[in-house]
Amino acid sequence: MLSLTSRHAAIFPGVGAQHTGMGKELFDRFPIYRRTIGEASDVLRMDFSKLCFSAEHRKDLNRQEMSQLGTFVTSVAMYRVMTEEVGLEFSVHAGHSLGEYSALCAAGAVSFADGLELVRQRGAVIRNAASKLDGTMMWVLNLPPKVVESACARVARAGRRVSVSAYDAPLQLAISGPRDDLLAVAQELEARGAVVYPLGMEGPYHSELMRAATDEMAALLKSFDIAEPSVTVLSTVTAEPHPGGDGSRELLAEQLVAPVRWLDVQRRLVAEGVGGALEVGPGNVLRFLLEKTTRNVTGWSVAQYPDATLLREAMSVGPADHADVVRGCLRVAASTPTRRQDPDGLELIARAQRELVALDSRAREGAALGPADVEAALTRVRRILEAKGLTGVDGQGRINRVLGGRARPAA
């Protein structure tokens, strides 16, 4: 049976999202944010408020280890505000590269103290491995994955070591490799119509060139407890849920050489019935990628809302939206083709559609619709979709679009 509401996901950004001043409004307003920053400062014996907020520490924040730590701490602090102060609930977590550690910590699989130490050591491991390689990453826009993969395979036959290192959106990928090899591939991709530009990374991350880092990270992870997450946390290696324990340790180690399959993660969110996703961390990159990838999941970001308490309103259907939701239900009911010709089902469809028309007419005549009317409209459109043979991802996607990814009002 199709759900009448949109499930929400928390999605956590990786390195590159960090910037001086990130989270300052939340730090000033919410004690729990300040306590999180203080806890991180105590555990690692460094001042995270200066790292994240002081212009004097901008260069420090952009260093490999510090950018990872700053982003992780900011993301966890924001998540605590969103759940404990704003009152948002999330049924799925996912994180882009480093963000996977934030996602696991937020789901209770890794303690905050262990997360801090893991991220600190991960940064050192990556830096040490990358320092032995003259490599970096580039974004490739406007070409499908198969074209980029073919170009990488062709130059590989000539001895160049370039591979796709992130699948971010249908026409947005990243490639990693030695600098000279990347330039050679970039010329071919640009000739095919791609826009290619450097990511400014210090190494060829998420490629086989980082295998030494994976081996070292695998050894380090054995010393840390990783529990089964309290909610689904999707791996960017497989786009499947993290199991906890050794399974998660293997995924986190392999993450350093495997491409980030963020496109598959986004598609998995759709398959999980997620209708709305909040980017919890600095920046808006993951929200923009959602807009490029799917209409079935509406994206928001904490960065959009200096007043965090407005997020709850944005992610919920309010009184001003009731008539639009009813109208959306009517549009979906009328535009969805019938996939099966069952007489009882056809009668159900006709009756439910008449009831939707009646609700819409009331709204057009100026009547104020309440939560119960929205609930009635959603129930009827669900019945229509199921009677027409539209269930699963396709049916849920239509309901999610009617709601705009928002939670339905309490009846």
C-alpha positions in Angstrom: 0.0 0.0 0.0 1.3 3.5 -0.9 2.2 5.8 2.0 0.2 8.9 2.5 3.2 10.9 3.6 6.8 11.6 2.5 9.6 10.0 4.3 12.6 12.3 4.9 16.3 11.6 4.5 19.2 13.4 6.1 22.1 13.7 3.6 25.5 14.8 4.7 28.1 16.6 2.5 31.8 15.8 2.2 35.0 17.8 1.9 34.7 20.9 -0.2 31.5 22.2 1.5 33.5 23.7 4.4 33.7 27.5 4.7 34.6 30.0 7.4 31.5 30.9 9.4 29.6 27.7 8.7 27.0 27.1 11.4 27.6 30.4 13.2 23.9 31.3 13.4 23.1 27.9 15.0 26.0 28.2 17.3 24.8 31.6 18.6 21.2 30.4 19.0 21.2 26.8 20.2 23.0 25.5 23.4 23.1 22.0 21.9 25.2 23.3 19.0 27.6 25.0 21.4 27.9 21.9 23.5 28.7 19.8 20.4 31.5 22.2 19.4 32.7 22.2 23.0 32.7 18.4 23.1 34.7 18.1 19.9 37.2 20.7 21.3 37.6 18.7 24.5 38.1 15.4 22.8 40.7 16.5 20.2 42.1 19.3 22.4 41.7 22.1 19.7 39.3 25.0 19.5 36.7 24.1 16.9 34.9 27.5 17.3 38.0 29.2 16.0 38.6 26.7 13.3 35.0 27.1 11.9 34.3 30.7 12.6 37.6 32.7 12.6 38.8 34.2 9.3 42.3 33.9 10.7 42.0 30.1 10.5 40.6 30.0 6.9 43.8 28.3 5.6 43.8 25.8 8.4 40.1 24.9 7.7 41.0 24.1 4.1 43.8 21.7 5.0 43.0 18.0 4.4 42.6 16.9 8.0 41.0 20.1 9.3 38.5 20.3 6.4 37.3 16.8 7.2 37.0 17.5 11.0 35.4 20.8 10.5 32.8 19.4 8.2 32.1 16.4 10.3 31.7 18.4 13.6 29.5 21.0 11.8 27.2 18.3 10.3 26.7 16.4 13.6 26.0 19.7 15.5 23.5 20.7 12.8 21.8 17.2 13.0 21.4 17.5 16.7 19.7 20.9 16.4 17.5 19.6 13.6 16.3 16.5 15.5 16.4 17.7 19.2 15.4 21.4 18.8 13.6 21.7 15.5 11.9 18.3 15.9 12.6 16.8 12.4 12.6 13.1 11.9 14.6 11.1 9.4 14.1 7.5 8.3 17.2 7.3 6.0 20.7 8.7 6.2 23.3 9.0 3.5 26.6 10.9 3.2 28.9 11.9 0.3 32.4 10.4 1.0 33.4 11.9 4.4 29.7 12.6 4.9 29.1 8.8 5.4 30.9 9.1 8.8 28.5 12.0 9.7 25.6 9.8 8.6 26.7 6.8 10.7 27.4 9.0 13.8 23.9 10.6 13.5 22.4 7.1 13.3 24.2 6.0 16.5 26.4 3.5 14.7 29.6 5.4 15.8 29.9 7.4 18.9 30.8 11.1 18.4 34.1 10.7 20.2 35.0 7.7 18.0 33.8 9.5 14.9 36.1 12.4 15.7 39.1 10.1 16.1 38.2 8.1 13.0 37.9 11.3 10.9 41.1 12.7 12.3 43.0 9.5 11.4 41.3 9.2 8.1 42.5 12.7 7.1 46.1 11.8 8.1 45.9 8.5 6.2 44.6 10.2 3.0 47.2 13.0 3.2 50.1 10.6 3.6 48.9 8.4 0.7 48.2 11.4 -1.6 51.6 13.1 -0.8 53.3 10.2 -2.6 51.1 10.8 -5.7 51.0 13.8 -8.1 47.2 13.4 -8.5 44.0 15.3 -8.3 40.3 15.3 -9.4 38.2 17.0 -12.0 34.5 17.5 -12.5 33.1 16.4 -15.9 29.7 17.9 -16.8 27.3 17.3 -19.7 28.4 13.8 -20.7 26.7 10.5 -19.7 28.7 8.1 -17.6 29.3 5.5 -20.4 31.1 8.2 -22.6 33.3 9.2 -19.7 34.1 5.6 -18.8 35.0 4.8 -22.4 37.4 7.7 -22.6 39.1 6.6 -19.3 39.4 3.1 -20.7 40.9 4.3 -23.9 43.7 6.3 -22.2 44.2 3.4 -19.9 45.3 1.3 -22.9 48.0 3.9 -23.4 49.2 3.5 -19.8 47.4 6.5 -18.3 45.6 5.9 -15.0 42.4 7.8 -15.0 39.0 6.5 -13.7 35.6 7.8 -12.7 35.7 8.6 -9.0 32.2 9.9 -8.4 28.8 9.5 -10.1 27.0 12.6 -8.7 24.1 13.2 -11.2 23.1 11.8 -14.6 25.4 14.3 -16.4 27.9 15.1 -13.6 30.8 13.0 -12.7 34.3 13.3 -11.2 37.4 11.7 -12.5 40.7 11.0 -10.6 44.3 10.3 -11.7 47.7 11.8 -12.1 47.6 15.4 -13.2 49.1 14.9 -16.7 46.9 11.9 -17.4 43.8 13.9 -16.3 44.7 16.7 -18.7 45.0 14.3 -21.6 41.5 12.9 -20.9 40.1 16.3 -20.3 41.0 17.4 -23.8 39.2 14.4 -25.3 36.1 15.0 -23.1 36.0 18.7 -24.0 36.1 17.8 -27.7 33.0 15.7 -27.1 31.1 18.6 -25.5 32.0 18.3 -21.8 32.7 21.1 -19.4 35.7 20.0 -17.4 37.3 21.8 -14.5 39.5 21.0 -11.5 38.1 20.3 -8.1 41.2 21.6 -6.3 41.7 18.3 -4.4 45.1 17.3 -3.1 45.0 13.7 -4.4 43.4 11.2 -6.8 40.7 10.3 -4.3 38.3 7.4 -4.8 40.5 5.7 -7.2 42.8 2.6 -7.1 45.8 4.9 -6.8 44.7 5.3 -3.1 44.9 1.5 -2.4 47.6 2.0 0.2 45.3 4.3 2.1 42.5 1.7 2.0 44.8 -1.0 3.5 45.9 1.4 6.3 42.3 2.5 7.0 41.1 -1.1 7.2 43.7 -1.8 9.9 42.6 1.3 11.9 38.9 0.6 11.7 39.4 -2.7 13.6 40.0 -0.7 16.7 36.6 1.1 16.6 33.1 -0.2 17.4 30.5 0.2 14.7 27.0 -0.8 15.7 24.0 -1.5 13.5 22.6 1.9 12.6 19.3 2.9 14.2 18.0 4.0 10.8 19.0 3.0 7.3 22.4 4.5 6.3 23.2 4.0 2.7 26.8 3.2 1.6 28.2 5.1 -1.3 30.2 2.1 -2.3 27.1 -0.1 -2.9 24.1 2.2 -2.4 22.9 -0.5 0.0 22.3 -0.1 3.8 25.3 -0.3 6.2 25.1 -3.5 8.3 27.3 -2.3 11.1 30.3 -4.3 12.4 32.8 -5.8 10.0 30.5 -5.2 7.0 30.6 -1.4 7.7 34.3 -1.5 8.4 34.9 -3.1 5.0 32.7 -0.5 3.3 34.5 2.4 5.0 37.9 1.1 4.0 36.8 0.4 0.4 35.3 3.8 0.2 38.8 5.3 -0.3 39.3 3.6 -3.7 35.7 2.9 -4.9 33.9 5.6 -6.8 31.3 7.6 -4.9 28.0 6.2 -6.3 25.9 9.2 -5.2 23.7 8.9 -8.2 22.7 5.3 -7.2 22.2 6.5 -3.6 19.7 9.2 -4.8 17.9 6.5 -6.8 17.8 4.3 -3.8 16.2 7.2 -1.8 13.4 7.2 -4.4 13.1 3.4 -4.2 12.8 3.7 -0.4 9.8 6.0 -0.8 11.7 9.1 0.4 10.0 12.3 -0.7 12.2 15.0 0.9 15.9 15.2 1.8 17.6 17.8 4.0 21.3 18.5 3.4 22.7 18.6 7.0 26.0 20.4 6.9 27.6 23.4 5.3 26.6 24.2 1.7 24.0 23.3 -0.9 25.8 20.9 -3.3 23.8 17.8 -2.5 20.5 19.7 -2.7 21.5 20.9 -6.2 22.5 17.3 -7.2 19.0 16.1 -6.2 17.4 18.7 -8.5 19.5 17.4 -11.4 18.7 13.8 -10.6 15.0 13.3 -9.7 11.6 15.0 -9.4 10.5 12.5 -6.8 12.7 13.8 -3.9 12.5 17.5 -2.9 15.7 18.9 -1.5 16.3 21.4 1.3 19.5 22.4 3.1 20.2 23.8 6.5 22.2 26.5 4.8 19.0 27.9 3.2 17.5 28.7 6.6 19.4 31.1 8.9 16.4 30.7 11.2 16.4 26.9 11.6 13.0 26.8 13.2 11.5 27.7 9.8 12.7 24.4 8.4 10.0 22.5 10.1 7.4 24.7 8.4 9.1 24.3 5.0 9.2 20.6 5.3 5.6 20.2 6.4 2.3 20.9 4.6 0.8 24.0 6.2 -2.7 25.6 6.0 -1.8 27.7 3.0 -0.9 24.5 1.1 -4.1 22.5 1.7 -6.0 23.6 -1.4 -2.9 23.0 -3.6 -2.4 19.5 -2.2 -6.1 18.7 -3.0 -5.7 20.2 -6.5 -2.5 18.1 -7.0 -4.3 15.0 -6.0 -7.0 15.7 -8.6 -4.4 16.3 -11.3 -2.6 13.0 -10.5 -5.9 11.1 -10.5 -6.9 12.5 -13.8 -3.5 12.2 -15.6 -2.5 8.7 -14.5 -3.4 6.1 -17.1 -5.3 3.0 -16.0 -3.2 -0.1 -16.3 -5.9 -2.7 -15.6 -9.6 -2.9 -16.5 -11.3 -4.3 -13.4 -15.0 -3.3 -13.2 -14.9 -2.9 -9.4 -11.7 -0.9 -9.7 -13.2 1.4 -12.3 -16.2 2.1 -10.1 -13.8 2.9 -7.2 -11.8 5.2 -9.4 -14.9 7.1 -10.6 -16.3 7.4 -7.0 -13.0 8.6 -5.5 -12.5 11.1 -8.4 -15.9 12.6 -7.8 -15.1 13.0 -4.2 -11.8 14.8 -5.1 -13.7 17.1 -7.5 -16.1 17.9 -4.6 -13.2 18.8 -2.3 -11.5 20.9 -5.0 -14.8 22.7 -5.7 -15.1 23.6 -2.0 -11.6 25.2 -2.1 -12.4 27.1 -5.3 -15.5 28.5 -3.7 -13.4 29.9 -0.8 -13.9 27.3 1.9 -11.0 26.8 4.2 -9.7 23.2 3.9 -8.3 21.5 7.0 -5.9 18.7 7.7 -8.8 16.2 7.6 -9.6 17.3 4.0 -6.0 16.8 3.0 -6.0 13.4 4.5 -9.2 12.5 2.7 -7.7 13.7 -0.6 -4.5 11.7 -0.2 -6.5 8.6 0.8 -8.6 8.9 -2.4 -5.7 9.5 -4.7 -3.9 6.5 -3.2 -6.9 4.4 -3.8 -7.2 5.6 -7.4 -3.5 4.9 -8.1 -3.7 1.4 -6.6 -6.9 0.7 -8.6 -5.2 1.9 -11.7 -2.4 -0.6 -11.1 0.2 2.0 -10.2 2.0 0.9 -7.0 5.6 0.7 -5.8 8.1 3.5 -6.7 6.0 5.0 -9.5 2.9 5.4 -7.3 4.8 6.6 -4.3 6.6 9.1 -6.5 3.3 10.7 -7.6 2.2 11.1 -4.0 5.5 12.5 -3.0 5.3 15.1 -5.8 1.8 16.1 -4.8 3.2 16.8 -1.3 6.3 18.4 -2.6 8.3 16.0 -0.3 6.7 17.5 2.8 5.1 15.7 5.7 1.4 15.7 5.6 -0.5 17.7 8.3 -1.7 15.9 11.4 -5.4 15.2 11.0 
